[in-house]
Amino acid sequence: MVYKMKKHYSLYLMILPIFIYFIIFNYYPVIKGFIISLQDFKLIGDRPFIGFQNYITVLNDPVFWRVVQNTLLIGGGILLLGFIAPLVVALSLNEVFQPLFKKVTQMVIYLPHLFSWVVVGGIWIYILSPDAGLVNGVLQWIGVGPIHFFAQEEYAKPIMILSAIWKDMGYTCIIYLAAIVGISPTMYEAAKIDGANRWKQMIYITLPQLVPTMKVVLLLNIMGILRIFDQVFVMSNPAIAREVNVIMMYVYEKGILEFEMGVATAAAFLVVFATLILVSLVRKGIRFDME
């Protein structure tokens, strides 16, 4: 073992800066955060350990359970529709034989992914504006509206779900298209010889070959289902806050606005634990590690 380390010491030296980076900026903050979650943390003064009292406080807070419900509904909608929509678009684009149209479409649907939620949120707020918004302009033209989308609770969750899908659909679609390109053309040629049309080729060749990619996309989406923040922070307002406030907004309000750092950190670690459990269950359920 020692001989091998001496033989490859140059490789270990190259890895060392990366290892130090992760220790300082990833693992140390996690450990420090867990310690804070066990303290009656104050910016100035003593910080006595109080065990799991912060976790009990969070779990007994009715506001926390309301934001958990909002998170699951919004995140679940994004997970379901955000998994299906890019797959449908990718399969549809794969059937397009005009290269220019395909490239332009890919570019258009991918562009929103490059924008921050500040930009995307501003776009959606403008589009749904009751005064000069495009949607309300069309509704008024057909004799309906105006509708104050960002002031009515029944529209709050659908707006969050649809805007999130709109932003990231292009990125996931590109992943699927890259996987489709990697499918062996001989499989399609053999299917044509057997008389399979394009629809049957899609059902019996393309979709089965995309299953490993679908598993990866599903796991990536699951990891972020409880960590929604930027979107709600940008697009929320007091009129719809009750319907769209999510767990990370609860963490932000407790930690930054109310200076209850121990409670906020405890809530954040509950998100970490829940995500680990959720990912483990999904990973086992979809047999991610099996061929």
N, C-alpha and C positions, 0 to 999 in steps of 0.2 A: 504493500500500500504506500509506504513512504517512498519506495523507489519510483512508483508511478507518479507520485506527486512531484518528485524532483525532476522526473523526465519531462513532465508537462507543466513545469512551473510558469512558463511564459503565458500559457493559456489561463492559468489561475490568476495571474497578474492582470490580464485583460478583463477578466470577469469581476475582479475586486471592486473597481469603481462603480459598476452597476449594482453589485451586492450592497455596497455602502449607501448608495442612493436609495435603494428600497428600504434599508434599515432606518435611515434618517427620515425619509418623507412618507413612508407607508406603514411600516410595522411599529415604529416608535409612537406616532400619533394614535394608532389603534390601541396600543397598550395604555398610553396616557389617557385616552378617552375613557377606557374601561375603568381606570382608577377614579377618574372624575365622577363617573356614574355611581360610584360607591361612596361619594363624599357629599357633605353639605357644602358645596363649593361656593366660595365667595371670591370676588376679584381681589379684595383686601381683607386681611385678617386670617383667623384660623380656618382650616378646612377639615373638620373632624370626619372620620369614617362613620357612616351610618348604615353600613351593610346594604341590603337590597330595598331600603325604604323608598328610594327614588323610583324604583321599578314598581313598587306597590302603589305609589302615588299616581304614576302614569296609568296603571291598569285599573285604578279606581276612578279615573277621571272620565265622566260621560262624554266630554268633548273629544277625548282620544278615540273612543269607540265610534263616534260619528265620523271622524276623519278616516278611520280605518274602513268604514263602510264606503265612504266616497272614493277612497283609494282603490278598493277592490272593484267597484262598479266602473270607474273610469279606466283603471288599468286593465280590467278584464275586457272591456270593450275595445281598447287599443290592441290588446293581445290577440283577440279573436279576429277582428276585422283587419288588423295590421298584419296578420299572418296570411289571410286569404287573399286580400286585395293585390299585394305585390305578385303573388303566385299567378293569379288570373291575368294580370297585365303582362308578366313575363311570358306566359304561354301564348298570349295573344300576339305579342311582338315577335315571337319566334315564328309565327305563321305569316308574317309580313315579308314579302319578297322584294320590296323597294328599299335598297340600302340607305338612301338619303332620308326617306321618311322614318325609317327605324332609328337612325342616328339622331335625327332632330327630336324625335319623341323621347328617346332616352335622355337627351340633354335637358329637355324641358321638365320632365318629371324628376330629374335628379337635382336640379337647381335649388329647390327649397331646402334640401338637406345641407347645403353649404351655408345657409343663412342662420344666424343666431335666433333664439326665441324672441329677442327684442324686435328684430325685423319681421319675423313671421307673425308675431302677435300684433304688431302694428298693421300689417297687411290685412289680417282677418278683422281687426277692429274697424278698419276703414271700409272693407268690403261689406260688413254687416251694419255699418252706421245707419241710423234711421233717417238721416238728413241727405247725405250724398252717396250712400253706399250702393254698390252695384246690385246687390240682391234686393234691397228695398226699392231701387229704381225699377227693376223688372216687376216686382209685386205691385207697385203703384200703377204701372202701365197696364196691368191686367185687372186693376180695380181692387187690389188687396193691400192692406197695410196703411202706413208703415208699421213694422214690427220692431220693437226695441229688444233685439236679441240678447244684448248684454245686460239687460235689466230685468229679465224674466227667468225665474229659476228653472222652468221646464225645458228651456233651451240650453242651460248651462253645461250639463254633462255631454249632450250630443256635440256641442261646439268643441269642447275639449278633446273628445275622441276623434272627431273628423279632422280637426286641425293637426293633431299629432300624426294621424295616418297620412295626411297630405304632405307633411314635412318629410317623413322618413320612408315613404313608399318607394321612392326612386332608388334609394340606397339598397334596400332589400331586393328590389327588382333586378338591379345590376348583379347581385350575388346569384340569383336564380339563373339569369342569362349566362353568366360565366359557367355555371354548372351545366347548363344545357349544351353549351359549345363543347364541353368536355365529353359528351356522350359519343360513343363510337358511331360513325356514319354507316358502318357495315350492318348495324342492327336495324337501321331504317331501310337499307337496301334489301335485307332479307325479308323484312315485313312487306315491302312493296311486291317482292316476288310472290309472296304468299297471298297477295291481294288485299292487304290492309290499307284502308284509306287514311287520310291525315288525322281524322278524329281517333281512329283506333290506334294509330301510332302514338298519339299523345297520351291516350289512356293506358296502353299496355307497355310503352317503352319510356316515354319522357317522364311521366309521373313516377313510376317505380324507381327510375334512375335518380330522381331528385330527392328521394326519401332521406338519404344521409344529410343533404343540405338543409332540408326541412327541419331535421332534428337540431342542427346547429342554430338555425334561425330561431326556432322555438325556445331553446335554452337561453340565447342572447336576450330575447324579449322577456323571458321570465325573470332574468336577473334585474331588469329595470322596472318591473311592474310596480314595485313598492317605493321606488325612488323618484317618482315624478315630483318636480319642483319648479324648474325654470318656467315652464309653460303656464302653470297656475299663478306663479308670482307675477308674471307679465300681464296675463289676460284677466285675472280676477278683479273684482271690485266689490264694495260692500253690499251691493244688491244681490249678488249671487254667491258671496263668499261661503255661506252655510252649505251650499250644494257642491262646491268644488274644492274647498279646503282639504288638503291631503295630509298624510302623515308628516312629510318633510316640511310642509308649511307650519304644522304644529310644532315641530322641532325648532324651526326658525323663530316663531313667535315666542316660544318659551325661553330659548337661549339668547336671542339677540334683543328682542323687545322687552321681555320681562326679567332678563338677567338670571333666570333659574337654570344655570348651566348643568347642574346635576340631573335635574328632571329632563332637560333637553337631550343630554347625552344618553340617559337611560332609554328614552324613546328611540333614539337613533340606533342603539344596540339591539333593541327589540326588532327593528327593521332588518338589521344584519342577521339576527338569529332566524327570523321568519323567512328571509330570502334563502338562507342556507338550507333550511328544511324544505322549502318549496322546490328549490332546484334539485335537491337530492331525490325527492319523491318523483318529480317529472323525469329526471335522468333515469331512474329505475323503471318508471312506467313505460317510457318509450324505448327502453333497452339501448341506451345511447352507446354503450361500450361493445355491443354485439354486432357482428358483421351482418 
